Amino acid sequence: MWSTCAVADLLTYRFSLLSFIVMLSMNDKPEEHEMAGKSLFTFDRWDYLGTRVVLGAVALASVSFGVVVPLVQMLQGDALTWQLQTGKTDALATDQLGVKPGAELTWPGTADVRIEDAGVGTWLASIAPGALLATATVVVVVALLRLLSSIQSREPFAPAAVRSLRVVGATLLLGAVAVTVAASLANQAVLRAAVELRGEPSTFTLALGPVVVIAGAGLVCAALAEAFNHGIALADDVEGLV
């Protein structure tokens, strides 16, 4: 199942993959330069093919593990497993650990939860973060594949490339917030299903660090889209002069 930490790690990985794709547009060389001497960072058709395979695998894995697997587990009546964020941090017992002076070990407030016969509502809440992440991943992958096609055809400054970058930017901005909020709501649902709160209000936590990073990546994509748009205008001006 998708915990808040797992969602943060996957969002960060997706940003790294996006950065790799954008670098292709900077490293793409004209064909005559490839014949003269291929650089280590110059992509050929096999590199493009490999990149497409990786992107497809990322999308497939995201859908499989984020949606298909948990749905199958729910329909089979399996136990729901979740890494619960309790919001409680305490110092660990250090009598047998031999902690050195000046050091302190703290329990981060997470707990592995297993719920037999979890309700449908709890299941759906736990699946929601993975489903949102899978949807955003597929949208980003499709946009990146279109961008990759523009780069491979040696027309990176094309309207299709601008649209692709804008789609990626908007998806990163909205997806980061939506997935993080969904993960926090899922954590609340699992907490209520597994723990007797006894009148104590539960803690609603948001992992803002990954949101800021991914939202920043979305803004960078929007800026790149604008730069590509200016490149299109400049190319049209140069073509008119020639």
Sequence and secondary structure as in RCSB ss.txt:
>XXXX:A:sequence
MWSTCAVADLLTYRFSLLSFIVMLSMNDKPEEHEMAGKSLFTFDRWDYLGTRVVLGAVALASVSFGVVVPLVQML
QGDALTWQLQTGKTDALATDQLGVKPGAELTWPGTADVRIEDAGVGTWLASIAPGALLATATVVVVVALLRLLSS
IQSREPFAPAAVRSLRVVGATLLLGAVAVTVAASLANQAVLRAAVELRGEPSTFTLALGPVVVIAGAGLVCAALA
EAFNHGIALADDVEGLV
>XXXX:A:secstr
   HHHHHHHHHHHHHHHHHHHHHHHH   HHHHHH   TT   HHHHHHHHHHHHHHHHHHHIIIIIHHHHHHH
HT  EEEEEE    EE   TTTT  TT   EE SEEEEEETT  HHHHHHHHHHHHHHHHHHHHHHHHHHHHHHH
HHTT  SSHHHHHHHHHHHHHHHHHHHHHHHHHHHHHHHHHHHH   TT        HHHHHHHHHHHHHHHHHH
HHHHHHHHHHHHHHHH 
